[in-house]
Amino acid sequence: MDDGRWMTSGEGHPRRWGILGVLVLSLLIVVLDNTVLNIALPTIQRDLNASQGQLVWAVDAYILVFASLLFTWGVLGDRIGRKKVLLIGLILFGVASAICAFSDSAPMLIGFRALMGVGGAAVLPTTLAIITVVFPPHERGKAIGTWAGAVGAAIALGPVLGGVLLEHPQWSNWLTGNDWGSVFLINVPIVIIAVIAIFRVVPETRNPNARKLDFAGLSISVVGLVLLVYGIIHASETKDWLALAVILPIVGGILVIALFLFLEARSEHASFDVSLFRNRGYAVSLVAVSLSFFALSGLTFSLPFYLQILRGYSTLIAGLCFVPFAVGQLLAAPRSAAMVTRFGYRKVMTTGLVLVTVSLLGLSQLRIDSPLWFFLLVFFVFGFGMGNVIAPGSTVMQNVLPLARAGAGSAVQNTVRQVFGALGVAIIGTILATQYASNVAPVLD
C-alpha cells in the first residue's frame, strides 16, 4: 500500500524503477506513432491521393495540438492528479488511433490525427513530472536519461514496425480496407497494456497549490501556432515563399505568439512560465534541445520519401535504415548522466551539438547514388549526438524547477521543443515539396 511517506523522506518511491518502466511504455506509444506514420506517408499519399501539403498537415495537426495542450495538461495533472491525466490521455489517444485507421480521405485523417494530439499531449508532461517526483535528485539524471533513450528507441522502432506492417498489407486490408490502417491499429493493444500497468503500478501525485487553468492563453497560443505553420505549409502550394498568402499568416502568427508570451509574463495564473527563460542554464538547454528536435522532426518526415521514392527501397528496408539512429541514441542517452558527472553539462552538450551539426552536413550531401553505408554511418552519428543533447538538457531543465510545479514546468520545455518539431516538419516538408515536386510526381503517376 502506498502511504506517501516517500514524498517527504527524500529517498524516492520504493518501486520507482518499475514505475519508470510503465511510464516509458506510455511514452513509447506517443513517440512510436509519429515515426510509424512517417514511413507510411508515401503509401498514404498514393491511397488517399493526398498532396504534399496534406501530408505535412497529417503530421503537424498532431504536433500542433500536442504542443498547444502540453502546458494545459501539465496544470490539470498538478490539479486533479497526474495518474488520472495520464490515463485519460492514453485512452483518448487509443480511441482516436483506431478511428484514424479507417480514414477514407486526407481531411478525415488530419482531423483525427489532431484528436490523437489531444490525448498524446497528456502523456509527455505527466510521465516526466511523475519521474521527477518519484526519483530522488541523485537518481533523476539516470532516470531521465533512460526516458530520453526510450524516445530514441521509439524513433527507430517506429519505421521498422511500420515497414513490417506495410510489407504485409493484407493484414491491414482485412481489418480496415486499406494498406496502411494497421500502423494506427497497432497502438490500441499497447494502450490497453499501458493502462492496466498504470492502474497497478503508478502512484497518484498532484500539487496541492496548483495554478488555475489559463484558457485565454491556450486560445491565443493555438491561433498563433496554426497561423505560423499554415503560412509555411501554404508555401508548398504557392511554390513562392514571398507570396502575400504565405507572408501574412507567418507574420500574423509570430505577432500572436509574441502577444501570448507578453500576456503570460504578466498573468497571475500563467501555465506557460515565461520567467523560466531568465535562468541561463534552462534557456541554453532549451534552445539546444529544441534545435535538435527541429532537425530530427524534419529529417524523419523527409527521409522516407528519399529512401522509398527516390532510391526505390521497400518500406521494410527504409524502416531498417532508421536503426543506426536508435543505436546511437541508446548508446549515448543512458550514459550521458555519467559523462556529465565526469565532464560537466556544457562539454557533453556542446559535443552532442557538434556531432549533430556534422551529421546534418553529411546528410545534406546525400545523392540518389550515395553509398548506403555512408547514410547509415552519418545517421548513427546523428543519433549519438542527439543522445548527448536531449538527456542532459532535459535533466538540467527539470532540476531547476520547483518539485511542486513539475507538471506545468516540464510542459514548458516539451511545448517549445514540440513547436520546433512542428516547424521542422513544416519547413523541411515545404522545401521538399517546392524543390523536388517535379522529380517525385512522375514517379507517383
Summary of the structure (lengths in Angstrom):
residues: 445
radius of gyration: 20.8
end to end distance: 62.2
largest distance: 65.5
contacts: 1724
relative contact order: 0.15
helix: 83%
strand: 0%
